[in-house]
């Protein structure tokens, strides 16, 4: 069974940095896309970045592009989200997600830029104090 486990969240002051990690297990295919999402209170979940592991190609949403970067370490089966110059509006629960070919996961799914995500980690809370 595939498993995604996030870590690295916490409380940080405005202007600070955090690096989130997502450890992936159970994927047997070489090529998959790992996305980072966030959901703030009262707001919809949004995708902020993703990385396609086989090609190491990545995308970061325009609104955070100058402050966030996504990277991977395949030897450690880990994907990172480096967040710099954090702002109060970055406060949210951050999730990593991927596509898993099991329809039972589709009840909680989301498309973004042609990629389908239906397997989620438990989330890690990021709180930025102003």
N, C-alpha and C positions, 0 to 999 in steps of 0.2 A: 504494500500500500504506500502511495506517495505521501510524503510528509514535508511540510514547510514550517520552519520554526524561526521566528523573528526575535531579535534582541537588540539592545543598544539604546532603547528609548530612555527618557528621563526628563528631569526638570532642568532647564537651562535658561539663562538670562538672554534678553534681546542682544543680538550680535554674536552669540555663541555658536558653537558647532557641535554636531553629533554625527556619529557614523552608525547607521543601522546595518545589521547583518541578517541575512536569510540563509539558513542552512537547509539544503534540499536533499531529500533521500527518497529512494524508490523509483526514480526516473531511470529507465533503461535506454531510452532513445538518446542519440547524440545531440540532436537538434531540438531545442525547445526554447520558448521565450518566457522570461521571468519578468513580471511586472511589479512595480511598487505603486500602491494605492494609498489614499488617505481619506478619512472621513472625520470631519469636524462636527461638533454637536449641532443638530438641526440642519445639517447640510447633506447633500448627496455624496456618495463615494465617488472619488475622482482618481483617474490614473495620472500619475505625475512622471513616471519614467518606466522604461522597459529595456531589456537587453536580450538579444538573441545569442544564445550561448555558442553555437557552432561557429558563427562568423564574428563574434565579439562586436556586433554592431548594436548601437544603442540610440535611444531617443529620450530626451528630457523635455517636458512640457515647457512652452515658452515662458509661462509665468514664474518659473523657478529656475530657468535654464542657466542664469548667471550665478546661481548659488548652489545648485545641487548637481552632483554627478553620480552616475551609476557605473559599477564595475563588477568584475567577477574573478574568482579564483577557482578554476575548475578542479584543481588538485584537492581543494578543500570543500568542493561542492557548495560554495558560498557565493552569494551575490550581495553587494554592498550598496548602500545609498549614503553618500557623503553629503551632509547638509551644513552649509556655512552661512554666516551672517543671518542667523535665524530671526524671524519676526514673530510677533504675537499671533498673526494670522496663520502661521504654520502649525499652531497647536491642533492636534488631531490624533486619532489612532491610525497608525501606519501598518499596512498589511502588504505582504508579498503574495503573489499569486501566479499560477501557471495553468496550462491546459492539461487536463487528465482525461483520457478517452473512456470515461465511464459515465454514462448518462445519468446515473444517480446523483452526480455532482452538479447537474445542470440547473437545479432549483436556485442555486446561488451563483450566477454567472454574469459576466459582463464582457461586451465587445469593446475594443478600443483600437482604432486605426488598423483594422483587419485582423487583429489578434483576439483570440477567445480565451477567457480566463474563467475557470470553474473550480479551481482547487486553491484553498486559501490557508494561510497561517492564522494563528490565533490573534495576531496583532500586537503592537507595542505602542504604548502611550508616549507621545511627545508633547511636553508642555513648555511653552516659551513665556516667561514672565516679562511683563513690560516695565 
